[in-house]
Amino acid sequence: MAEGIDNKSFDSATEAKTEFGLDDGLAKKESPFEEDEENKSISEGSESDDGGERGNWGNQLDFLLSCMGYAIGLGNVWRFPYLCYENGGGAFLMVYCFLLVIAALPIMVLEMVFGQFTSTGCISAWSISPLFKGIGFGMVLLSSYFCLYYNIIIAYTIYYMIVSCFNPQPWVGCDHDWNTDQCYTDSSEATTGITPTLGVNDTTPEGGLGGKVWASEEYWKYQVLQITDGLHDMGSLRLEIWGCFMIAWVIVWICISKGIKTSGKVVYFTATFPFVIMIVLLIRGATLPGAKTGILYFIKPDFELLLGAQLWTAAANQVIFSFGAGWGAVHTLASYNNYRTNCIRDCLILVFLGVLTSILAGFTVFSVLGFMSEDANVPIEEVVQAGPGLVFVAYPEALSRLPLPQLWSFLFFFMLLTLGLDSQFVTLETVITAIVDEIKIYWPTILNYRFYIILSTCVLMSIAGLPLCFQGGIYLETLLDWYPAGYSPMIMGLCEILVIAYVYGYSKFRKDIYSMLGYYPGIYWVVTWLGLTPGLLVLVLIATFVDYTPASFGDYIYPAWAQAIGWFLVFTSVACIIIYAIYNLIHLQEGSFVERVKAAAKPSPAWGPAQDKHRIEAGYEPLNSIMDKLEGHANTSFDLNTVL
């Protein structure tokens, strides 16, 4: 492993340990799930898999439910239905399931095995090939973008959770100040005198609601958002949304600083509660007239749409987005596993439950859309304006038709809140943990200031996210969701799988898995990791540019300058890979260019399991032995190849 550095001299052991990641800060990492009296997710007195300070999950169910809390989030209930609605229903569902098996699942398993084997986060794990450590930094940056705009969705759920207690609920009826002459409900004759028929100004017989807009959609657009004409006009600050946004950040900060999400009781509740609420809503939606039409639209594919690149790109984006593949959080969660945990089995269970949640949410939303379609006597694809707000239009419509609508509305939006906090907590913890891990190598006492680091991060992100709280904030949220959250995870996942399979080498990685789990990966993983998954991701990315569809929000098409901003944000995560590779080659290597590349691409001495007993079993030299050798050469110049 030491052949990667040729005759590199150091003035002290400290410099050498820092250079190769052998400092105690890497080998002994403080867990964000560190045990205290209130935290029972980490087993008391259990042997840590990273040298004694880090801790492990108390049992496999704790880990699985925590992963569910991260992977099964608002993306399943909020993002999946509106993307499915925008892209042909059944056609999107079919491609989604196909890409899940071919793309998302292999990347998920790869990341989970990767994190568990090294017991490190998404940056430190790249001791496997230091030249590509920028992938870890890119994942952290990507997760930061996610934290910014994801919290505004949580803010919307808090807003709806509060107003859902009103009687009558504000999205019911067309007699409010924000309603227009086009407002429509099934009882609109009693409120505005508008009959539920098509308008005379329709350009086609199927011209949607004939210029009419559902009351729940008008409430979302004209009262909650008070939406402007486009990204060029951000309008004024929506104080109510800003207040909910700040509440969301306070909740996230409390969760991280107190370790609430590691409590077994909270995890068990947040992982199961959403299923109960969605089943109730599905039962109600299925009993509405027209529900069958909506469900058939959801499951019946339009094969002509399969030829369009937009459908495949949207499905690939969603399948990777919803399970967190390529974001770095899977590394973090798996790194707290026991070294012998059968993480491949756990990943299969997790993916199955995630798909179940998405499909359940799809059935729920489309049963309501089917009712709205029949009630307005228009095609289902023209019932409401598709977009991120679909969940805030269709679900309230269904909730208002339940007995005790205030109770069920509150429970539903509380469910969305718990789903969002699960994902937000883990993603933000991934960012903080990865950064602290790297700084800790040079400044070990930074761990004493973790509380203030978390507080500062939340404050800075709440300030950076302020534009999302303006009247035009939904356009900025859509831009972040369309570009960096849409394309960057695919690029990160592609780079990750290529480096591990071809730079490090699949044969080596296969042996690492065997030493950890006791069996070699099956033929399915061989085929997907070595060819099928990266090949498919490359094709999807190429198709994205060949048949490019600019970002849009309803009828609003983002102008060229806005699209340029979106692509720049995508490039920033890719730039992390390039910039760090250049830095590594120039400042951390010696020799000719080819020699530097070969040296930087090889694993560092720190690569391997965290515990020495596991390193010996896997064929790696113990970290303590390496560090002792470096200590023995303190203040001397030496050939590292002769030492390691």
N, C-alpha and C positions, 0 to 999 in steps of 0.2 A: 504493500500500500504506500510505502514511502517513496517508491520510484518516481512518483509524480513530481518531486522536487529534486533537482540535481545540484548538489554541492552548495546548498543555500546556508549561509552562515548567520548566526545570531549572536548578539552581544550578551544576552542573558536568557535564562530559562523562562522568565516571565514573557519576554518578547516572543519566544518560540511557542509557548502555550497559547498566547493570544493569537498568533498567526494561524495556528492549526486548530483552533477551537477547542483546546484541551483544558481551558481554565475551569475552575470549579463551577463557574457560572453556567457552563454548558452541561457538565456532568450532573450537577445538582440543581435542578430547576424547581423553583417554587410553583406550586400548583395554584391556578386560580380557584380550584375547588379545595383549597387547603382546609383541613379538618378543624373544626372548633366545636363547642358544646352544642351548637344548633345544627351542625352539619353532620348528617349520618350517612351521606352517600359514599364517603370514603371510609373504608373499613378501619376500625381502631386497631392500632398496633400492627397492621398488615405490612408485609415487607414491600417496600417500594421497588419499582422496576427501573428507577433511575438513580439509584445510589443512596436512597434512604430519606430524602427530604421531600420527595414529590408526591407520594401517595398513589393509590389506585382506587378504582371504583369498588364499592362494597360488594357488588355482585353484578352478574352480566345483565340482569334486568334493569339495574340502574343506568348502565351504559346505553342499553337499547332504547329505553324511554327518553333519555337525554338526547340521543340522536334523533328520535322521533320528534321531540320538541323543537329541534333545529330544522330538520328536513321537512316536517309537516307543519307548514306555517301559512301565512297569508297568501303565499304563492299558489297554494293548492285551492284555496277558497276564493281568492280575489283575482289572481292573475290567470289561472288556468281557464275559468269560464269565459272571460272576455276574449282571450286569444282564440279559444275554441269557437266562440260566436263570430269573431272576425274572419275566421279561416275555414268556414264551411262545415262546422259541427263534426259529423262523423268522419270526414276526410282527415281533419286535424287529429281526432282521437286515434285513428288507425296509424298515422305516421308517428304520433307521440309514443304509442306502445312499441312500435318497431324500433324507434331510436332509443327508447329506454333500454331495450335488451342489447342493442348493438353499441351504444355510445355511453349513456350515463352509468349503467351498471358496471361495466368494466373500469371506468374511471373511479367510481366510488370505491370499488373493492381495492383497486391499486392504491388509492390514497389511504384507505383504512389500514391496509397491510403495511404500507410505508410508515405511517405515523406510529403504529403499534410496535414495529420492529425497532425503531430508533428512540421511542419515548421522548420525542422532541416536537416542537411546533413546526409551522410551515416554512420558516426561514432556516432555522438550525438544521432541519432535516436534510438540507442540500449539501451537507458534507459528503453526500453520495457523489457529487460532482460539483465542486465549488465554482467552476466556471459559470454554471447556470443557477447560482444562488439568487440571481435577480428574479427568477420565477417566484420565489418566496416573497420578495419585496413587491412584485407585481400583484400577487394575491392579496397582500396586506392593503395595498392601495385600492384595489378593486373592492375589498370588503369595506374600506372607508367610504367609498362612493355609495355602497349599499346602505350603510348605516345612516348616511345623510338623508336619502330620500325615503327609506323604509319607515323612518320615524314619523314622516308626515302622514303616511297611511295609518299608522297607529293613532296619530292625532285625530284623523277623521273618525276612527272608530270610537275614540273617547267622546268626541262631539256628538255622534249619533247615540252613544250610550246614555248621555245626559238628556238629550232632547226626546229620546224615546219614552221617557217617563211622563211626558206631557199628555194631557187629555183635553182635546183630541191631539193625536200626533201631528206634527207640523207638515208632514209630507202627504197627509190625507186631505183631499178636497182641493178645489180651485178658487177658494174665496180669500186667499191670503194676498198681502201687499205685493209679493214677488211674482204672483201668477200673472200670466199674459192671457190674451184672448184665445190663444191656441191651447190653453190648458185642457187636459182631457183625463177623465177617470170613467169607470164604468157607471158612476152615478153623477156624471157631470151635468146632466139635464137639471138636476136638483140644485146645482150650485151656480152654473154659469149660463145654462140654457143651451149649451152646445150639444148637439146630438152626436152620438158615436158613429158618425159616418164619414166617408171620404170627402175632402174638400173639393171645390170646383176648380181650384188652381193646380190640381195635380197634373204633372206632365205625362204620366202614364197611368193606366188603370190600377197599377200596383204601387202607386206613389206614396207608400208609407201610411201615416195617419192623416194624410191630406193636409199637411201643415200643422197638425195638432201634436202636442207633446204631453206625455204622461205627467201627472201631477208630481210623482216621486222624482222624475227626471228634472222638472223645473225647480223643485226644491233643491236638488243637488247642484244644479248649475247656477241658479240665480240667487239662492239664499246662502248655501254653504260655501260655495266657491266665489260667488259674485264674479263670474268668469269674464275675462276681457276678450278682445278680438284675436290675440295672438301673443307670441313670445316677445314681440317688439314692444308690447304694452303690458308692463307688469302691474300697473294699477297701484292701489294703496294696500297697506298692511291690513289683513283681516285679523282684528284683535282677538276674536273668539278662537280662531284656528291657531293663532300664535300662543294663546294661553294653553290650549290643549297640547300643542307641540312642546311647550315647556314642561307641562305635567308629564308627558311621555318620557322626556329626558330625565326628569327627577326619578321616575319609577325605575328606569333603566339603571341609573346610578345607584339607587338603593339596592337593586337586585345584585349588581356586581360587587359593590362594596361590602355587603352583608352576606353574600354567598347564598341567597335564598334559593336560587335555581338548583343548587346541589342538594337541597333537602328532598329526601325520597317522597315525602308526602306531597309536595308541590308538583314534582315531576309526574307522579302517578295521576294526579288530578288533571293537569294541563294536557296530558297525553290521551286521556280518555273522554274528558268532558266534551270536546268538539264533536265526537261521533254521536253522542246523545242528542245534542241540539240539531245537528244536520239530519238525523233520522226523523226527528219530529217534524222538521220543515219539509222533508221529502214526502212524508205521509200526507201532510197538508197539501203540498203542491200537487201530488198525484191525484187528489180528490177534486181538484179544480177542473172545470170544463176546459178542454183543449190541451190538457197536460200531455196526452198521448202524442199530439202533433209535435210538441216541443221535444219530447224524449226521442221520437223517431228522427228528428232533425239532428239530435245529438249523436245518435249511434249509426245513422245511415250515411255512408260516405258518398260524396260526389266525386267520382273517379276522374273527372276532367280537371278538378282542382289539384290532383296529385302531380300534374305536369308543371305546376308553377313553383318557382324557387322560393317565393315568399312563404308558402305553406311549410316547406321543409325547414326553412330558416327559423320561422316562428316556433315550430315544434321542437327543433334542436335547442333553441334558446330556452324554451320553457322546461324541457326535460332536464337540462343541466342546471337551470336556475332553481327549480323546485327541490332538487335533492342536494344542492350546494356543492356539486362537483366542480372542481377548478377554483374554488373560493378560498381554500386553506383551512376552513373550520373543521372539516372532517379529519385532517391531520391532528388538530388540537384535541378533539374528543377521543380519537383512537389512541393518542399518545398516553392517555391515562388508563388504558386497559392493562390488565395483567398480561404479561408476556405470552402466556399460553392460551389466551382467549381465542376461541374459534370465530374470528372477526368476519370471515367470509360468510359463514352461516348467518351471523347477526346482520350483515349487510343485505343479504337476500330477504330476510324478514322485514327489515326497514324499508326496502324498496317496494315490497309487496304492500305494506301498510300505506306507504305514500301514494301509490297508484290507486289503492282503494279509496283514500281520502279525496283525491282529485276527481275520480269517477263519481263518487257520492255527491260531491259538490256540483259536478256537472249535471247529474240527474236532477238535483234540487233546483238549480237555476233554470234549466231548460224546461222543466215542468211548469214553472211560473211564466217563462217566456211564451210557452205554448198557450197558456190561459190568456195572457195579454194579447196574443195574436188573434185568438178566436173572438175575444171580447171586442177588439177594434176592427175585426174583419179585414186584416191585412196580413201579408206574408210575414213569417216569423223573423226573417232576416232584416225586416224593416221596422220592427216593433219599437226598438229604442236605439239610441246612438251608441254604438260599441265604443269601448274604451275602458280605462282603468276604473271609471266610476260605475261600471255595469253592476257591480256587487252592491253599490249604494242606491241602485234604482230597482233592480229585480227583487232583492231580498226584502227591502222595506215594503214593497208591494205585497209580497206573500205574508209578511209578518202582520200587516195591518188587517189581514183577513182571518187571523186566528182569534179564538176566544182569549180574552185578557191580553190584547196586543202589546200593552205596555210591559208586561212581565216577560213575554217571549222576545220582544225586541231588545229589552235590556240584557237578557241572558245571551242572545245571539251576538250582540256587539261586545259583550264581556268575553264571549268565546273568541271573537276576533282579536280582542286585546291580548288575551293569554297566548294565542297563537303567534301574534306579532312579537310579543315580548320574549318568547322562547327563542325565536330566530335572531332577534336583535341582540339579546344578551350574549349568545354564543358568538355571533359575528364580531361584536365589539370586543369581547374578551379575546378573540383571536388576534385582533389588531394590537391590543395592549400587551398581551402575552408575548407575541412575536417581537415587538419593539423592545420590551423590557429584557427579553432573553439576549438580544444582541448587545444592548447597552451594558448589560450586567457583566459581560466579558471584560469590559474596560473599566466599569464602575460598579463593583460588586455591592456596594452599600445602597444602590438604587432601590433595592427591595424594601428598604426601610421607609421609602417614600411612595409606596404603591398606592396608598389611599389618595394622596394628592395627585398622582399621575392619572388615576381614574377620574377624579373630580375635574382636573384640568382638561382631559380629553372630552368629557361630556360637555363642559362649558364651551370649549372651542367648536365642537361639532354643532351645538345648539345655535351658536352665532353664525357659523358657516351655512347652516340650513335655514336661516331667516328668510331669504328670498322665496323659499317654498311656501311661506305663509302669506305671500301677497296674492292679490286677486288673479294674477297670471301665473301663480306658482304651479298649477297643474300642468302647464306646458313645460316647465322646467323638470318637473317630476317625470313626465312622459319621456323627455329627452334622455334623462339618466337611465330610465328603465329600458328605452329602446336601444341605446348604443352601448355604454360601458357594461350595463347589466345583461345586455343581450348578446354581444359579440365577444367581449373580453374573456368570460369564463370558458368559452370554447377554445380560444387561443391558448389560454393558460393550461387547460386540460390536454390539448394537443401537444404542447411543448413538454409537459410533464411526462406524458406517456412515451414520447419519442426519446427523451433523455434516459429514462429508466430502462426502456427496452433495448435501445441501440447504443447509447453512449456508455452507460454503466454495464449493460449487457443482460439480456433476459436470462441467460444460463446462470449468472451470478445471483440475480434476483430470485430465481427459482430455488436455488440452494438456500438462500436466506429464508424463504417461506418455509421450506422443509425443516430447517433447524428450529423455527419458531412454532410451527403448527403440527409438525410430524408427518406431513404429507405434501406431495408436490401438487401444484395447481393443475387442473384438468385441461383437456384439449380445448374446451371452450375459451378459457382464459388465454391460452397460447395463441389461438386464432385471432381473438379480438385485440389483445395487446400488441401483437406483432404486425398486424395488418389491417384487420377489418375496421376497428375503431378509429385509428388515425387516418386511414384512407377515407372513411366516410366523413369525418370532420373536415378534411381538406376539400372534399367535393362540395360540402355544404357551404364552406367559406368562399370557394370559387363561385358557386352559384349565386351567392349573395351579391357579388360584384357584377356578375354577368347580367342577372335579372334584378337589379337593385331597385328597391322600393323605399323612397324616403320616409322619414318619420311623419306620422300624422296623428291628429287628435280629432276624431269625428271627421268633419269636412275640412278641417284646417290642415293644410300641407305645410310642413316646416320649410322656410326659405333656405336658400343655399348657405347663407352665413350660419344659420342655426345648425344645419347638418354638418358643417365644417367643425363647429364646436363639439358636436357629438363624436365625430371621428377623431378629433384631437384627444378627447377623454379616453377613447378606446386605445389610442396610440400610447398614452402615458403609461399604462400598465405594461405594454410591450416594450416601451423604452427602458423600463427598469431592468429588463433582461439584457438589453444591449449595453446600457451604461455600466452596469455592474461587471459584465464580461470584460469591457474595455479597462475598467479600473483594476480588475484582478490580473489581467495580462500585463499591464504596465507597472503596477506597484507591488504585486505579490509574487511575481515570477521572474526568472532569469533565463538567459540563453536566447537563441534565435526565436523567431515568431512561432515556428512549428513546435519547437521544444516547449515554449510557454503554453501553447494550446494543449499539447499532450499532457503536460504537468497539471494544468488547471482542471482538465476534464477528469482526471483520475480521482478516486475517493481520497479524502483526507484521512490522516491516522485516526481521527475521532469517529469516523463512520462505523456504524455497527450498533449492536444493542447497548443499552446504558449500563447494565450490570456486568461485572467482569465474568461471573460464572456463565452467563449467557453468551458473552463474547467468546469465551474459550470453546463452548459447545459449537458455536457457529464458525469457528476457525479464525477469530480476530484476536489480536494481542490485547491483553487487559489494559484498560486506561491507566490504572495505577502504575503498571510497569512502564508505560510510555512516559508518564509524568515523572517517574523516578529517574528515568534516563535523562530527561531534559533538565531536571534539577541537578543531576550529577555533572552536567556540562555547563552549568551557570558560569557566566563571565568568560566563556571560552568560545573559540571559533571551531566549528566541527562540521563534518560531512554528515548530514542527516541520514543519508542512505546507510551509513555504517552503524547508526544508532538504532534505527527502526527496521 
